[in-house]
Amino acid sequence: MDGAALLFAYSLGLGMPFLITAALLSTAFDVLRSVGRYGRIIETVSGAFLVVMGAALLFDLVFRLNSWILQVFPVRPAL
């Protein structure tokens, strides 16, 4: 009986995102259609961000970026 309950919980957790996506698919199409007119701007900003992050990785600046973020937002989650 415990195995069946665990299998049910696992299946529910695995399937829930797919069910939510299917239910909201028509709404998502409407939102994407309205965002579509800004597609070129979003594409350009995303590309620039990828280039900057690639350069940061290439020149090993990710650690400095992480240190700066921790100074700006000093809140750390408890592990």
N, C-alpha and C positions, 0 to 999 in steps of 0.2 A: 504494500500500500504506500509506503514512503517513496519507493521508486517511481510509482505512477504520479504522485504529487510533484516530485522533482521534475519528471519529464514534462508534465503539464506546465509548470512554471517556466521551464527552459523554453518550451515551444511557444508559450505566450510571449516571453521576452524576445524571442527571435522573430516572431511574426508580426509583432505590434508595429514596428517602424514601417513595414511593407503595407499593412492595413491603413495606417495613417496617411502614407504617401498616396495610396490609391484613392482615399476619401478626399484628399485635398488637391488632387491632380488638376481638376478643372479650374480651381481657384489659382493654382500655380501658373497655368497657361495664361490666365488673364493678367496676372502680375508680370509675368515675363513679357507679355505683349506690350504692357505700358512701360516697362523698363527698356524695351528694345530700341527706343529712339535715342537712348543714351549709350547704346552699345559701343560706338566708336570711342567715346570718352572713357568708358569703363575698361575697354581693351587697352587703350594707351596707358592709362594709369597702372593697370595690372602688369603690363609689360615693363614699364619703368621700375615698378617695385621688384619684379623678378631680376632685372639687371642689377639693381642696387644690392639686393640680397646675394646675388651671385658674386658680385665684387667683394662684398663683406666676407663671404666664405673664402674667396680666393686670397684675400689679404689678411685673413684671420682676425677680422674685426668683430666677429659675433660675440666674443667674450666681453669686449668693451661695450657693445650694445646692451648685452645682458646686465652688466654692472650699472650702466646708466639707467636702465629701466627699474632696477632695484632701488636706485637712489631716488628716482622720481616717485615710485610707488613702493614705499617701504613695507607694505603689508605682505606678510608671507603666510601662506596656509600652513597649518600644523600638520606635520606628517606623522 
